Amino acid sequence: MFERNQSLEEVIVKLDNDRKLFAPVQIGPITLGHRVVMAPLTRSRSEQPGDIPGRLMLEYYTQRASEGGLIVSEGTSISITGRGWFGAPGLYSDEQVAGWKNITSAVHAKGGRMFSQLWHTGRSSHVSMTNGATPVAPSVIPEYWQNSTPSVSTPSGWVKPSPHRALDISEIPGIVEDYRKAAERAKAAGFDGVELHAANGYLPDEFLQDGSNKRTDAYGGSVENRSRFLLEVVEAMVSVWGGNRVAARIGPGGTWNSMSDSNPAVLFDYVAERLNRFGLAYLHIIEPRIKGNVLIAEGQEPIATAQLRKIFKEKIIAAGGFEPDTAEAIVEKGDADLVAFGRCFLANPDLPKRIKLGLPLNDYDRKTFYTFDFHGYTDYPFYDQQRDGLLSDPFCPQLHDSAFYFDSCLHAGLARASAISSPRSESKNKALVLEAFDTLFNKRDYVAAERFWSPNYIQHSAHIAPGREGLFNLIKSIPPTLKYEPGMIVAEGDLVMIHGRFSGFGQPTAWIAADILRIADGVLTEHWDVIQDEASRESSKSDLPMFGEKFGG
Ligand SMILES: Cc1cc2nc3c(=O)[nH]c(=O)nc-3n(C[C@H](O)[C@H](O)[C@H](O)COP(=O)(O)O)c2cc1C
């Protein structure tokens, strides 16, 4: 139960103690303050020519850095022949290192950490991206370029991939060496570690899955052989960084980019088991309910993470289709230690804060995922920028904090105002709230009150324990002389806002509360509130009582 007059910070600390997403976590030698990770997100805004991270990228990552938070960089080309996405940054030149250095410094200045995601696109490329070189793959699969929809971003727009060729076994050490060099450059650029992109149908994934790997040498055939390339690359990265600052990202059962495997369960169990020997910082697992950047199996539980948790011994980042509540649930359950957010993070520069405070999220705009300027990139608003200004009252220091919540209510309210309903149902909703409040606060009839409050009631209040039980317990803890007088009440769509006074509970001043309630199917389902001491005429600096002379009739 939260105490009255606790500061917002105290309340949040208390709430956070109960929320695993905001408990510190160790990855390798790094202690993170929370577990809301920014997923790797290709955004094609590097400076051209040269794939150089410039000012725009600096602004974007700085916006998204948070105290104790981890960012995984967008896929970053390890070599010119590994390029496959126009505008993606690289780590194969000194200019690129200098550009990244500015970014990692800015992220560190905000107390954040950043891993670089190393990327070779393999067959998913086009000769206009590789300086004319034929894209490489474990094996030649002509259907890949013949049947695929245009999927490679090039200087002249989206095109079909070029025909690829199979890597000769003698070329493989050279590619592993490219990864090693990029890992070295990542170190020079000030990153905190490196993550191998081994998902989504790029080179390491092409070796892993047997739909794309038909080799008959030491890199094809058995699960052991198909995993060899990935393990050699990880080993090269570990030779630069040590195991505990290296990570791998895999997509068990992933089908993006025409990928398939005859037995993904056996394959990825083996990979996770073999990775144990490196003592990695983490394993990053994309759930198969996500195909690249699209949710294809709504409602599917995080199955890959649950399975690999049984095998992999170090930390796990789960990714793919997580919402704040399902992220909390998987960390709480113990199947993952951290959760990466992709689309939500690109649209919400302050995502950890929004999740922490239960604030509404901006929607993402798919049309600007891979465009080239600041639109849909650095212009997604921070929550603070969306606020319409702060309330303040010198007699009510809590008001400033409360305003934060109050304001979030209004935004949530606006977002929901789209739920159009008739004036008739709005007046019914108002009557329902008045009756519900009277039953609970004045009559103290808890059994009757249950009829008005949904069992799944969500309470966004900072000062009340969660759920219907939290609210009922609070009222039970207050003397029976409590009296609630409603003042103003308004309704719009499925929301009702009521302004009222609590008195008679043994405090020198009354409390004034503004509550916003959402009604669904005739019961109260969601609730936001602000509460503060009432300023009387005597105690008011402006010589005006807080609510005029006639509040509450
Ligand atoms: C615009 C965009 C770019 C992406 N780029 C990458 C990338 O560079 N590397 C990678 O491993 N995954 C990439 N992904 C996949 C995301 O990291 C993530 O796995 C996916 O969006 C699912 O997570 P979500 O449901 O939280 O968005 C990208 C996704 C999106 C939406």
The ligand as a Gaussian input file, in Angstrom:
#p B3LYP/6-31G(d) Opt

LIG

0 1
 C       12.738000      -0.861000     -39.511000
 C       13.302000      -2.165000     -39.014000
 C       14.621000      -2.465000     -39.234000
 C       15.183000      -3.634000     -38.733000
 N       16.511000      -3.861000     -38.878000
 C       17.103000      -4.899000     -38.240000
 C       18.519000      -5.058000     -38.232000
 O       19.281000      -4.235000     -38.746000
 N       19.025000      -6.141000     -37.591000
 C       18.229000      -7.075000     -36.978000
 O       18.732000      -8.029000     -36.390000
 N       16.885000      -6.934000     -36.959000
 C       16.314000      -5.864000     -37.558000
 N       14.956000      -5.685000     -37.477000
 C       14.158000      -6.605000     -36.677000
 C       13.972000      -6.016000     -35.251000
 O       15.198000      -5.966000     -34.556000
 C       12.976000      -6.847000     -34.433000
 O       13.446000      -8.163000     -34.337000
 C       11.594000      -6.827000     -35.054000
 O       11.201000      -5.509000     -35.353000
 C       10.565000      -7.449000     -34.136000
 O       10.514000      -6.745000     -32.915000
 P        9.265000      -5.749000     -32.571000
 O        8.037000      -6.595000     -32.616000
 O        9.594000      -5.252000     -31.196000
 O        9.271000      -4.679000     -33.613000
 C       14.369000      -4.536000     -38.014000
 C       13.022000      -4.250000     -37.825000
 C       12.485000      -3.069000     -38.295000
 C       11.050000      -2.748000     -38.001000

